[in-house]
Amino acid sequence: MHQPERADAARRTRKQLGAWYTPPELVDAIVREVTFDGAVTVLDPACGDGRFLRATGLPTQVGVDVDPATSYIHDDALSRDWGAEQFDIVVGNPPFLNQLAASTTRGGRSRFGGGPYADTAAEFLALAIRLCRPGGRVGLVLPQSLLSTRDTAAIRDAVDAQAALRWMWWSDTQMFDANVRVWAGVWEVGGVQREVQRAFGPHFAPLPARPRPTTWAGLLTDASPAAHAGPVLGDIATFSVDFREQYYGLVGAVSDEVEGPPLITSGLIEPGRCLWGERPVRFAKQRYAAPRVAIDRLSPRLQRWAATRSVPKILIANQTKVIEAVHDPAGEWLPSVPVITCVSDDCDTVLQVLNSNAANEWVHHHAAGSGLGAGTVRLNPKLLAGIPLR
């Protein structure tokens, strides 16, 4: 096997295992924050080549890894029987394996509290907190999606109940080969929550410390919206999103050359403006200048779906730095997955709220990190329906 082929094979193996090796500068930054006087024992539950363990310099170093070639303990830390074992420090960069990408899911809650689609990294965080002694510290590299995804909510709550976040770092640049934005946290098990020390970017620039926000996603922002118990957008509007059936059902019915309603993708939506016909768009791996949907080419079931969408509505891009919403008062457009559809008898009020700074601060506080970077959020109907009415 030639060297490029070996490199490709190694990358495929790392992807399958969710194993992406941590650059030395990130290892050093986390180790500086997680080590403390009096610490003797350290565990890395997904140790790879052991770089975190060696960097601590502690006398008792325990590493576990699923790679049979490991020079440490060959085992799966998540299923291992740890008994009453605990450590002064638990540190590392656990696997990032989103269950949606796996051939099967857990089919229910995991032993650590994660939902069926929780990233494996969240399971390692729960395990790390469990294996760290009171007064000890946990320092892990984690995907930014863990900050806000629904299926990790129970794990976040459990961590908050058992440990205090002392330090965090994040970056919008990729720090290693994995195509995912990451952050890192250092927790003190059994500690009292105080201000969180923060650092940002590939050079770990220090940021002002801030009080611990009410949501983990809020760690990536400086805004702290006040608690709200009053009316919300969901009281005056209904938000919905379509799925695979609609996406694949449209394939074969979309063309620049047919008559029918314009097809609107997220990339065509800007605040208050639709760029259909002005900007080329890709749908189902095809490029279109001004795509329309031939309704008579749809299945009867998809024709009924199209009728439910052919009403006055607001269309909202699903991933964005600021909320991008456009009004379709005549019901002329069809949304492409994953555009979000909003129907309301008071579209003017809904648009006014969605276009406000307060709404943008609210969604970032609750969903920062869910998009492709810390500055973007992945919107969903539940998140939008919860935006306070001011």
Secondary structure as GFF3:
##gff-version 3
##sequence-region A 1 390
A	DSSP	alpha_helix	3	17	.	.	.	ID=ss1
A	DSSP	alpha_helix	24	34	.	.	.	ID=ss2
A	DSSP	beta_strand	41	44	.	.	.	ID=ss3
A	DSSP	alpha_helix	51	56	.	.	.	ID=ss4
A	DSSP	beta_strand	60	65	.	.	.	ID=ss5
A	DSSP	beta_strand	73	74	.	.	.	ID=ss6
A	DSSP	beta_strand	87	92	.	.	.	ID=ss7
A	DSSP	three_ten_helix	99	101	.	.	.	ID=ss8
A	DSSP	alpha_helix	120	131	.	.	.	ID=ss9
A	DSSP	beta_strand	132	143	.	.	.	ID=ss10
A	DSSP	three_ten_helix	144	147	.	.	.	ID=ss11
A	DSSP	three_ten_helix	150	152	.	.	.	ID=ss12
A	DSSP	alpha_helix	153	162	.	.	.	ID=ss13
A	DSSP	beta_strand	163	170	.	.	.	ID=ss14
A	DSSP	beta_strand	182	189	.	.	.	ID=ss15
A	DSSP	beta_strand	196	200	.	.	.	ID=ss16
A	DSSP	beta_strand	205	210	.	.	.	ID=ss17
A	DSSP	three_ten_helix	217	220	.	.	.	ID=ss18
A	DSSP	three_ten_helix	233	235	.	.	.	ID=ss19
A	DSSP	beta_strand	237	241	.	.	.	ID=ss20
A	DSSP	alpha_helix	244	250	.	.	.	ID=ss21
A	DSSP	beta_strand	254	255	.	.	.	ID=ss22
A	DSSP	beta_strand	263	264	.	.	.	ID=ss23
A	DSSP	three_ten_helix	266	268	.	.	.	ID=ss24
A	DSSP	beta_strand	269	270	.	.	.	ID=ss25
A	DSSP	beta_strand	273	274	.	.	.	ID=ss26
A	DSSP	beta_strand	281	283	.	.	.	ID=ss27
A	DSSP	beta_strand	286	288	.	.	.	ID=ss28
A	DSSP	beta_strand	292	293	.	.	.	ID=ss29
A	DSSP	three_ten_helix	295	297	.	.	.	ID=ss30
A	DSSP	alpha_helix	300	309	.	.	.	ID=ss31
A	DSSP	beta_strand	313	316	.	.	.	ID=ss32
A	DSSP	beta_strand	319	320	.	.	.	ID=ss33
A	DSSP	beta_strand	325	328	.	.	.	ID=ss34
A	DSSP	beta_strand	334	335	.	.	.	ID=ss35
A	DSSP	beta_strand	340	344	.	.	.	ID=ss36
A	DSSP	alpha_helix	347	354	.	.	.	ID=ss37
A	DSSP	alpha_helix	357	367	.	.	.	ID=ss38
A	DSSP	beta_strand	377	378	.	.	.	ID=ss39
A	DSSP	alpha_helix	381	385	.	.	.	ID=ss40
###
